[in-house]
Each structure stands twice: as C-alpha cells, then as structure tokens.
C-alpha cells in the first residue's frame, strides 16, 4: 500500500505541475496512417494453445502428455464467438515455422538441437522457415501451409481480419527453409563468413571461432536426447539475437537466435541511404518512390519478400517483434512496399523507447506501436497501489499528436496476466483498467485470449513459469478451456463470475467499436475534481470523450476497497464544447444501461452526483 503521508507531497507537486500545463488536454488526432475511422479491437491468440483441450498440464510435458491446439480448432463457431466479443482483428501468434523439439523428419524437416531451443515447444520468435508454418499446428504436417490458408479463408468469412508475426531482428540459430519460392536463398547462404561485417551479409560473424553452448541451461529439464551433447555446430559463431558478440553467449541472452544484419556497421554507423529531411511528413507512396532506385542491404530485400509473400496469401498485416532493434529506414522501405500492395494493411510494432515513437511512426510508416512504457506501466502501478492515476493526464497530453498510433493493452504473451497476483490480483480489479485502456484514446485496444475470462497464468509449464501463460511449452489454459468447453465454444464450463466477466468485456468492446465519441475529442477532468471535490478519492480518474453525435463522461475507481460518492464537476470548457445551456441533463451508463444520473448545468458549469463502488467504472452518455 502507498505511504500516503510521504506520497501526498510528491503527487501534489506532480499534479500542480500538470495543472500548469493542461488547461486544454484535447487530442490532436492524426489519422493519416489510420486504416479505419472506427475503433479497432485486436484479439491476440497464442495459436498453439488456443484449441488445446488437454488439461493434464505436466511441467515439461510432451504433445502426447499435454496436447496442442491446431489451426482447425478455429472453427466457424469459434471465430463467430470471437467476432461477437467485439473483435475486429485476430493476431495469430506463433504461426511461422520456428525451432522446436519434435521429430518431423518424415516431412522433410530437420531436427532442432534442444540446446538452442527454449522449452520443448520452442520460442515463436526463433523462426526457422519464413515461407511455411509451424508443423505442430497442423492436423497433417505435410499440408500445414494449406491448413493455414484455410484458416485465413475462415477468418475472413467470419468478417475478421488477421495479422501474424514477423521477427526482423533475429532468426533461429538453425534457419533452414524447405519452402523458399524459386530464386529465394536462405539467410546467410551467400555470406562472406571470413569477416565480422559486410553490408550484404545477413549475419554478423566472429571469424574463426566456434559457437559454444551457454553455461547453466538444462535442455528439456535434463531429459536425455540424442542431440544433447554440449555442442552445437556453428562455425564461425554468429552474433546472438540480442546483440551479444560473444561466441559463448550468456544463458540470459537470446542464445536460441542470431542477429540479422541490416547494414548497421559494428560501430553503429549506417551503411545504406538515409531518408532526406522532411520525409517524416511524406506518405507511404512517396517513401516507396524514394527507395525504387536505391541500393539496399540484402537482408532488407529478403524481409520485404517475406512480407509480400504473406500479404499475397491474404494476411492483413503484421506484428513486428522488437522493431526498434532494426533501423527505421528499413521499415520505410518495407512498410511502404506493403502499403502499395494493401493500403489498409495493419502494421503494429513492438517499440519501447518513447524518444523513438515518432521516428517509427512517421519515418518507419508504422500504423501502431505498443503503448507499454507509458499507459500500460502507469495503469499497472496504479492498480498495485504504487501510484495515483493523475499522471495519465500527462501521458495523454504528451502523446496528443500520436495518440491514435499507440495501441493499448493490459495483457499479452510477454507480460504478466492482468488477473495474476503479480498484476491486478483478480479479474475484477482489472475492470477499471480495461475501461480506461479501451476508452481513453482513439487507438486500437488489444485483448489476449483468456483475459476476458480471468485467466491468471498460474501454471508451471516447465521452461515457462507462473504469472505468464508460457509461450515455450505445451500447456493448457484453464479458464479459456472452460469457455472453449471441449470445442463447443459456448462457455459451458465457465463459473458464474467468469461468465459475468466475459459479459463485461463483450459489452465494453462492442460499445467501443461502435462509438463515434471514442474516435473524437478527449478532455481530462482530474484538474477540476482532484483535491477540490469532496469524496473524489485518490484512485478516481475521469475524463470526457465526444464527437459531433455522441458525448461521454468516463469515471473509473481504481480502488478495490473504497466506495467514492461525490459531485462530479464537468469543466466549463466541456460544457462550452458541447454547446449545453443551463438546465438538467440525463446521463446513462453505456456498459449496463441500468444506471442513470442527472447532470445540472448552471452558469456554464456542470455537476453530476456519482457513486462508484470499488473497481467500478461508468461510461455515461449524454441523452
């Protein structure tokens, strides 16, 4: 819990600074790169886990012991229910063929050495073949690509769009495509391995030096395997995916991957054409034209070909792993080519450095970036009692020019589950975070499968441990499996509280994708109420959202113990923008539509009496 006596001084000072800056916190919405004028909701599924009905959950279990989901588990019924939840895009995570510990040699696929694979099922971010898909996901591995193509068709039939991962910074230690189109060579096939760096090498090398297995790791938890011999044949050794230049990386390095060379010299300088001044204001067509006569590194060409291959198959866009480890000039080159094929392609990047956000949006031509470091981290601190919510206003102001591009989420494959003890502590405590995350901006909202039924990631999967649903192991996802109900996808095994939670998500997400106000203006109301309104407690947060046709007031209580009752003050700036005359107005909550309150406007200012229970939120619409 917060030490209030000490914390008050700090938060008051911070808030007074905010007050000096934020007389008008409206958003300046930039939609130049936006594929839609409606709110987008992305549903991330870990494809290997989604359809798994097996509940054994043995640590380090095999497919035979713990089961695995398939492309075919995404039935018409399953996709209909996902769509009905309020989803517009599915992110199928872990689709490209990555390194794993299982014998598929009967299908012409070489075995992977467990000493350079994380877990048994392998990391989806150690891709082995970019022109095919994970054989684990197919009923018939020989037809795995056709089974995924059928899933693409079913997804579109359900009126959903889909994205998959591209991992540009690194690939599996043993990349070996069996599916290259004619004329396409594997990564590294033509590299000069006698030098550390050459512009058109796909990798960086440690010449004349053998790669060594990291110390301290126990592949397959000590299980015997013919390939576990303390060695991995890589000569000369390559730089590791996270940039380690050691022939023997540390066990905490991304030792299962090798770093891709994009023409960045070992000293950090660029060995390729740079974008001219002013290109941050140019559209993708002008970026595309710029690159047409430019000589670029070989790795750029390879990844562009990969992206266009999947676009041609009907994939609607990509989530780019660790995009900031790759120069934004490359993104300009590849993303502009993608947009020329599909102007509405959805391009989402994992970027964690706020100082680089605008470069990757404006120069790299990304549609969306993760809003983790600011909004996500702030909300996590608030619900854990480490911070008050006032700073959300500063975050919104600081991102006003790019807010549409900053995708909001509370759960994904990398992060601790929202409902876990390490995060919110319960699904109910996560509700106000979800309301704010969904409604505070025009940006897309992302939900991770199982989040909507309170999945807490309690399993010890083996390589992956509790609080995060493991991406390295064969494992079941208990709450999600109860909703899946042995493939009926009807929630038949959910508890009453899980059914209620899913209903909450369904109401919130469906409201968000139909609300014009959530694609409109924003004005924070903390300044008018914080420290000024009796009963407006420390963990309250409120703001207004509006369009020409819809006007909303959002009120959220982040406290799980305190009921707040107060006269909410609606600033004169909002009343003026809404063109309201003095009088009484009705406000109805849009989540459940069972609560209606009255707003009194007098002398150009509004007041509404509000009672908010612990972890409760309202989206009041002016009627």
N, C-alpha and C positions, 0 to 999 in steps of 0.2 A: 504494500500500500504506500501511497505517497506521504512523505513527511510534509504535512500541509503548512506548518509554520515556516519552514525553510522555503518550500516550493512557491508559496504565495508571492513572496518578494520577487522571485525570478519571473514567474508567469505574468505578474502585474507589469513589470518593466517591459517584458516582451510584448505584452498586449498594448501598452501605451505607445510603443514604437509602431505597432501595427496601426493603431488608431490615427497616428500622424500621417500614415501613408495611404490609408484605404478609405478615403471619403467616397470613392466610387469604385466598386470592385466588379464592374460588369466585364463580361468576356468579349474580347475582340476576336470573333470566331473566324479562323482561316480555313475555308473548305476547298481550297484549290486542288488538293490531292484526295479529297474525300470521295469514296466510291458511291456514297449514298447520302440522302438527306434525312434518312431515318436512323434511329439508334440501332446499332449493331450489337448482337449478343453472340459471343463465341463460346461454344461448349467444347472444352478440351477433354478428350478421352485418351487414356493410355490403351492403345488398341489391343495389346496383348492381354490386358487384364479385364477389359470391359465385359466380354462374354463368358468369362470363366465361371462355371457353375460349381467347381470343386471347392469344398470348404475345409479340406484337410489342414492346409497351412503349416506344413512341416518346414522348419528352417532348413534352407539349402535343398528343398525338395525338387525332384525332377518333374518333368511334364507328366510322367505316369503317376507320380505321387500327388502333385498339387494342381495339375491341369493347366490349360492355357486357352485363352479366347481366340476366336478366328474371325476373319472378315465376314464369314457367313452368319455370325451371331448378330450382326447389324441387319436384322430383318426389317421388312417393311413396317411391322408393328413397332419395333424398337425405334426406328427413325421417326415414325409418326409421333411417338411419345416424346422424343427429344424435341421435335418441332413444336409440339403442343406445350412444352415447358416455357416457350418464349425464346427459342434459339433461332438464329439466322445462319450461323456458320458452325461447322464442326471442324475442330483441329484434330486430325487423326495422328497422334503422336507415336513415333516408333515404326513407321511404315518402311522406309528404305532398308534394304538388307544390311544388317550390322553384324559384327562379330559376336558369336555365341558358342556355348559349349554343348554341341549336339552333333551327331553324325548324320550328315546329309550327303555323304559321298555317293550314294546311289543315284543322286540327282545331279551329279557333276560338280558339287560344291565341296571345296576343300575344308578340312577341319581347322578350327582355330585353336591356338595354344592357350590353355586356361591361364597361363602365367601372364598373358597380356589381354585378358578378358576380365572385366569386373563382374563378379557374381557368376551365376550359371547361365542365366538368360541373356546376359550381356547388356552393355550400355547402348541405348539407341543413338548415342552421339559418337559412336565409333563405327561409322558407316564403312562397309566392306564392298558394296556394289551399288552405285548410284542409279543404275539402269534396271534394277529389279527390286523386289520387296522381300521382307523377312519371311523365310520359309515356315517359321513357327506359326504364322498367321493363316496359312492355307490348309484346307482340308486335303488337297493334293498338292504337295510342294512343287511337282512338275508343272502345275498350272497356276502357280502363285500369282503371276502377273495378271493373268486373265481373271482370277478371283478378285483381285483388287480393282480391275477395270469394271467388273460387275458391281462392286460396291460404289464406285464413282457414279455409275448409272442409277443405282438405287437411291443414293443420296440426293441427286438432282431430281429424281422422280418425287421425292418427299418434299420438294421445294426448299431444299437446303443447299448451301454452298460448302465447299470443303477446302481446307488447307493441309499441307504436310510440312515436315521439317526439311530444311536444307542446312547443313552444318559446314559453313565455308571455311572456318579457321583450321579444322583438323579432320583427319580421317583415320580409319582403323590402321593399326600398326601393320596389318597384313591386308592391304587393299588388293582385291583380285576380282575384277568384274568378269562374269561369264556372259554378260548380256549387252556388251557395248554395241551400239549401232555401227554399221560399216564405216570404216575410216576413223573411228574414235579409239585412241590409245589409252591405256591405263595411266593413272597418275604415276609419275616417276619413270615411265617406260623409256623415255629418251633423255633422262637427266645425265649430266656430267657429274659423276659421283666422286671425282677426284678433287673437287673444290667445295668449300663451305657454302658458297653462294654463286649462283649465276641467274640472271634475270629470268630466263625461261626454264630453269629447273622448277619442278613442282615442290621440291622439299629443300630444307637446309640440312647439310651433312657435317659430320665430324669425321673428316677423312682418315682413312687407315686405322679406324678404331672400331672394335666390335661392340655392339649393344650388349648391355648387361641387365638382367632382371633386377628390379629394386629389392632391397632387403626388407624383411619384416612382413611381407604378404604371404598368406597361406591360401593358395588357389583351391577352390572347391572345399574349403574348410578342412583341408588335409586329406581329402579323399584321393585314392590312387587313380592315376590316369596315365596312359602310355606317353602322353605329351608333356607331362610334368617331370622335367629333368633338370631344372635350374638353369636352362638355357633357352634363348630364342634367337633364331638365325636372322640377324640383321647386320650386314656389313656392307659399307660402313654404317655406323649408327646415325640416326636422324635426330634432329631436334624434336623434343616432345611437344604435344599439343598446346600446353600452357606456356610454351616458350622456353622451357628448360633446355640448356645447351649441354647437358651432361650426358655422357654415354651410358651412365648408370643413374637414371632419374630416381628421385625420392619416391617412397610409397605414396606420398600425398600429392605427387604430380599426376598429371593426366597420362600416366605411363602407357595406357592402352591405345593411345593415339599419337600421330605425328603431325607436326605443324605444317600447314600449307604455305608456300612462298608466293606472295602477291607482288613481288618486285620491291619489297622493302629490304634495303641492304642491312647487314648485321649492325651497322652503326645507327640505323633508324632513318636514314635518308631515303628518298623516293626515287625509284628507277623507272619512272613512267611519266607520261604527260599529266600535268595538273590542270584543273579547271580554271578558266580565266576569271578574273574579278567580275562580280555581278551575276555569276551563274546561280547564286542562291535565289535569284528572283526569276529564273527561267523555268519553263515547264519541261516535262519529260521528252517532248518532241524535239526541243532544242538541245537537250542533253544527248539524245540519241544521235542527232545530226552531228554534234561535236565529235563523237567517237568514230564516225564512219571512216575517216582517213587516218586514224591514229594506230600506231604500232603498240600493242599492249602485251603484257606477260602472258605466257601460255596458260597459267592457272586461271586467269580471267576468262579465256576462251572456253576452257573445259567446264567451268561452273555455269557460264551462260548457256552452253549447250545442254547441260543437265536440266536447268530450269525450264528451258523452252521445250524439252522433251516431255516434261510432266504437264506443262501448260497444254501441249498438243493432245495429251491424253484426257484432258478435261478437268485437271486440278485447277482450282480457282485462285490459288495464291499460296504463300509460304510463310512459315515462321522461321526466322533466321536465328540460329543459335550463336551466341557470343559475337554479335555483329560488330561490336566496337573494336574487336581484335583484328579487323580487316579494314583497309583504308576506304574512306567514303568515295574516293574516285572510282574504285571498283564497283561500288553499289550504284553510282550514277550510270556506269557502263551497263551493268546487268539489269537493273531495275527499269531503265528506260527502254531496253530491248523487250522486256516482259510487257511493259505497258503498251508498246507498239503492237504487240500481239493481242493483248487483252487490256484495254484501258481501265477496266474495273477490277483488275487483279488486286487481291488483298495482300499487302506486304507488311508483315509485322516483324520487328527486330527486337532482340534482347540486348538492350543497351543500359548500362548502369551509371554512366558518368553524366550528370546534369549539364556540365560545361560543354558536352558534345551533342546534346539533343538536337540543337538547331542545325548542326552540320549534317547529321544523318537524315534529318527530315528534308532540309532544303537543298543540300548538295547531294546526299545519297538517295534522294527521292523515295524515302520510306513513307508509307502511309501512317504507320503507327509504331510507337515504341512502348516498352514496359514502363508504367509509372510505379516502379517499386520503391526507389530510393526516397521519394518524397511522400506521395499519398499513402501507399501501402505501409511503409515503415512508420509513418505518423499514426495511422489507424491502429497498427499493432501495438505501439507504445501506449496509446490511449486506453485500449481495452485491457491492457495488462497493468494499468494504474501507474505508468511511468511518465505520463504527460497529460496535459489537458488538450482539448480539441481546438483551442483558439488558433493554433498555428496553421490549421487547414486553410484559413483565410489568406495567410501569407503565401502558402503554396499555390492557391488558385490565382492570386494576383501575379506571382512570379511566372506562371505558365500561361498567362492570358493570351499571348499571341500564338501559342502552340497547343493549347489545351485539348483541341479536337484530336490531336495526334497521340495523346498519352493514354493508352489503353489501361483501364482499371481492372484490378483483380485482387482477390484475397486468398486464393488457393491455386497452386499449380504443382507440377511434378517435382519442382525444385524446392518448394517451400514446405514448412510445417503446415499440416492440415489446420484449417480455421477452427475446427471443433476440438483440436487436440489440447491437452492440458498445458502444453508449451506455448499455445497461442491464446485463443479466446477462453478456453477452458470448457466450453459447452457450445452446442449449436445455437442455443437461444441467445447467448451473449454475443454471438456473431451477427445477429439480425440487424442491429443498428448500423454496424459497419457495412453490411451489404446494402442497406438502403442508401447510405451516403455515397458509397463507392459507385452505385448504379446511377444516382440522380444528380451528382454534384457537377457533372460536365457533359459535354456533347460527345465525348469519346466512347468507343466501344466498351462493353462490360464483358469480362471473361469469367466463366464458372468451370471448375474442374469436376469431372464426373464423381459422384458420391458426395460432393459438397452439399447438394440440395437435400440429402437425406441424413446429414450429420456425420459422415464418415470421419473418424478421428485418427486413422493411421496407427492403430495400436499394435500391429503385428510385428514380430521379429521375423523377418523374411529370410535372413541369412546374411548376405552381404549388406542389405539394407535393413536398418533398424527402425524402431517405433518413431512416431510423430510425422513421418513422411511415408506415403504409400510407395513401396520400393519399385524402382524402375530397373533393377538389376536381377530380379528373381522371379520365379514362377510362384505366384501367390494369389489368394482370393481377396476380395474387397467386401467385407461382411455386410455393411449397411447397403451398399449398392446391390449385392447379391440378393438381399431381401426384397429390394424393389424389383430386381430382374425376375424373381420368382420362377426359377428354373426355365427361363426363356419365354415366359408369358409376358413379361414387361408390363405388369399391371399393378405392381406394388403390393401384391397379395400377402407378402410376409412382413411388411413393414409394421412397426409398432404404431400406436396412435400418435405419439409425439413425432415420429418420423414422417408420418402422413401429413401431419399439420405443418411440419417444416417444409416439406416439398410443396404443399399448397401455398405457403408464404412465398417461396421462390417463384412459383408459377404466376402468382398474382403480380409480384414485383416486376419480373422480366417481361411479361406480356404488356403490362402498363407501359414499361419503358420503351418498347419498340413501336408503340402507337402514339406516344406523347409528343406533340409538337413543341411543348414548352421545354422539354429536355434537350431539344436541338436549338434552343434560343438563348435568352439572356440569363445571367447569374448576378445575384447581389447578396452578399453575406449580411446577416442580421446580428452577429455577435456584438458588434460595436454598439448597437442600440440597446442590447439587453444584458451583456456581461457586466457584472458589478453594478448594474443600475436597476435591474428588475428583481424585486423580492421573490424568492422561490426559484429563480432561474439558476439552478445549481451548477457546480463546477464542470460536470460532464455532459451538460447540454450543448447542442450545436444546432443552429438554424440558419436558413437561407431561403431566398426566393428564386424561382425559375419561371420564365414566361416567354410566350410567343404572342403573336397578334391574336391568336384564337384560344389560348389557354394560359391560366395564371395559377401558379402553385406556390405554396409555402411548405417547406420541409422542416420537420422538427424531430430531432433524434436524441435519445437519452442513452449515453454510453455506460451509465452506472447500472450494475446488476443488482443493486440493493436499495437505491434511493428512488422514491416517487417524487417527482417535481410537479408542483402546481403553481402557476404564475400567470400574469397578464403579459402575453407576448406583445412586444412593441414592433409594429411594422413601420419602418422609417418613412419620412415624407417623400424621399426620393422614389421609393417603390410606389407609393400612393399616386404620386405625380405621373410616373411612367405608365401606370395602369389606368390613368385618367379617371380616378374614382372621386366622386363628390362626397361630401359629408353625408353620413347615413349608416344604416346597418346592412351588412352583407353576410351571406351564408357560405361557410367553408365546410366541405365534405371530404373526409378521408377517402383516398382512392385505392387503398390496399384492400380494405374490407367493406367500405361504404356503410358501416354501421354507426359511425360517429360523425355528428355534425355540430359545429360550434358557430358562434356568431362573432363577426368582426365589426367593431364600431369605428367609423372614421369620423374624426372631429378635428376641425382646424387643420386639415390636411395630413393628419397622422392617424395610424390605425392601431387598435388594441384588440386582442382576442384572448379570452380566458382558456388556458390549456392545462390539462392534467395528463402527465406522461408517466406511465408505470416503468419499473426497471426494465431495461433493454427493449423498450418500446419506441416505435417511430411512427410518424404520421406524414402522409403526403396529402396536404389539404389543397383542394381545388376550389377556386372562387366560382360560385354558381350565380 
